Amino acid sequence: MTRKISFIGLGIMGKPMALNLIKAGHTLIVNDLNQDAVQTLLEAGATAARSAKEAATKSEIIITMLPASKHVQAVVLGDNGILAGAKKGSIIIDMSSITPAVTKELAEEAAKRGVGFLDAPVSGGEPKAIDGTLAIMVGGNKDVFETAKSVLFDMGSAVTLVGDSGCGVTAKLANQIIVNLNIAAMSEALVLAAKAGIDIEKMYQAIRGGLAGSAVLDAKVPLILERNFAPGGTIAINMKDITNVMETAHEIGVPLPLSSHLLEIFHALKVDGKLMDDHSGIVQYYEKLANVEVRGSNQ
């Protein structure tokens, strides 16, 4: 079933997700500050809206994919925002990675206007956004979820209703702890091996089939060996996510010593000018400490 959908936020993740909705046959209206990204979608068959309000008036489902809580709040609640134009019975799907507290606030405001709201952050990075195989974790009302589920499956291969409003973004926070600490642990191991002088590529092949093997290992080690830190998920975005992790954890009384140290690593990388590198660039923090560089044999 095809729908009239608005997509607001055409960044690294949002642009390929929106393109997949067009490929699935939906009528798509887009809005973003980046006019080059908008033009790409127009060429693929979308139409443009001048504001979030205008986009909302023309669609039954409005998807947001924005950098941080403040951006989602402005786009949903602003004078020219989604709720200023959304029709009763329409659905907002926020696929950004924000805090549970802000998500619940937005869901409550949407409910006052008879608008459904799902928090549906994603995992998989740019490659899975491009091929439509994202993992999508969803929070919200079950009936609203069932209405929108087929649209989510046009962007992802695993779509799970985790619980009520806020549960999707909470699951994403947990996901980000696991992914980024995995990269940090992997970075320590690679730097140790590099300093010891062993063949990193052979070590990678030796361990990837054992208990140390992971999707993160397979996705990030080849990039590190190529010294390719072009962002699929920037250090900036992941630093924002881990900041949200620590804020949420402290609010509910959960000490997270490893995540707190990881946040300081991100801040050190920021000072070092690495903010827009892929988060596989965490390895550069450890390389600097050990005065060694992890490279493949061809680099």
SULGI-V195623 format. One record per residue. RES is the residue in one letter. D_CENTER is the distance of its C-alpha to the mean C-alpha in whole Angstrom. Layout:
# SULGI-V195623
RES/D_CENTER + RES/D_CENTER
This chain:
# SULGI-V195623
M/26 + T/25 + R/24 + K/23 + I/20 + S/18 + F/15 + I/14 + G/12 + L/12 + G/10 + I/9 + M/7 + G/9 + K/12 + P/12 + M/11 + A/14 + L/16 + N/16 + L/17 + I/20 + K/21 + A/21 + G/24 + H/22 + T/24 + L/21 + I/21 + V/19 + N/18 + D/17 + L/19 + N/18 + Q/21 + D/21 + A/18 + V/20 + Q/22 + T/21 + L/20 + L/23 + E/25 + A/23 + G/25 + A/23 + T/24 + A/23 + A/24 + R/25 + S/23 + A/21 + K/24 + E/25 + A/22 + A/23 + T/26 + K/26 + S/24 + E/23 + I/20 + I/17 + I/14 + T/12 + M/8 + L/9 + P/9 + A/10 + S/13 + K/16 + H/14 + V/14 + Q/17 + A/19 + V/18 + V/18 + L/21 + G/23 + D/26 + N/25 + G/22 + I/21 + L/23 + A/26 + G/26 + A/25 + K/27 + K/28 + G/27 + S/24 + I/20 + I/17 + I/14 + D/11 + M/8 + S/6 + S/6 + I/10 + T/13 + P/15 + A/18 + V/16 + T/15 + K/19 + E/20 + L/19 + A/20 + E/23 + E/24 + A/23 + A/25 + K/28 + R/28 + G/27 + V/24 + G/22 + F/18 + L/15 + D/12 + A/10 + P/6 + V/5 + S/6 + G/8 + G/7 + E/9 + P/12 + K/11 + A/9 + I/13 + D/15 + G/14 + T/13 + L/10 + A/10 + I/10 + M/11 + V/13 + G/15 + G/18 + N/22 + K/23 + D/25 + V/22 + F/20 + E/22 + T/23 + A/19 + K/19 + S/20 + V/17 + L/14 + F/16 + D/17 + M/13 + G/13 + S/15 + A/15 + V/14 + T/16 + L/17 + V/17 + G/19 + D/20 + S/18 + G/16 + C/15 + G/12 + V/10 + T/13 + A/12 + K/8 + L/10 + A/13 + N/10 + Q/9 + I/13 + I/14 + V/12 + N/13 + L/16 + N/17 + I/16 + A/18 + A/21 + M/21 + S/21 + E/24 + A/26 + L/26 + V/27 + L/30 + A/31 + A/31 + K/33 + A/35 + G/36 + I/35 + D/33 + I/29 + E/29 + K/31 + M/30 + Y/27 + Q/29 + A/31 + I/28 + R/25 + G/27 + G/28 + L/26 + A/24 + G/23 + S/19 + A/16 + V/15 + L/19 + D/19 + A/16 + K/16 + V/20 + P/21 + L/19 + I/21 + L/24 + E/24 + R/23 + N/20 + F/17 + A/16 + P/12 + G/10 + G/7 + T/10 + I/12 + A/12 + I/8 + N/9 + M/12 + K/11 + D/9 + I/12 + T/14 + N/13 + V/14 + M/17 + E/18 + T/17 + A/19 + H/22 + E/23 + I/23 + G/25 + V/23 + P/24 + L/21 + P/23 + L/21 + S/18 + S/20 + H/21 + L/18 + L/17 + E/21 + I/20 + F/17 + H/19 + A/22 + L/20 + K/19 + V/23 + D/23 + G/22 + K/19 + L/16 + M/15 + D/15 + D/13 + H/12 + S/15 + G/17 + I/17 + V/21 + Q/22 + Y/23 + Y/25 + E/26 + K/28 + L/29 + A/31 + N/32 + V/31 + E/28 + V/27 + R/28 + G/28 + S/32 + N/32 + Q/30
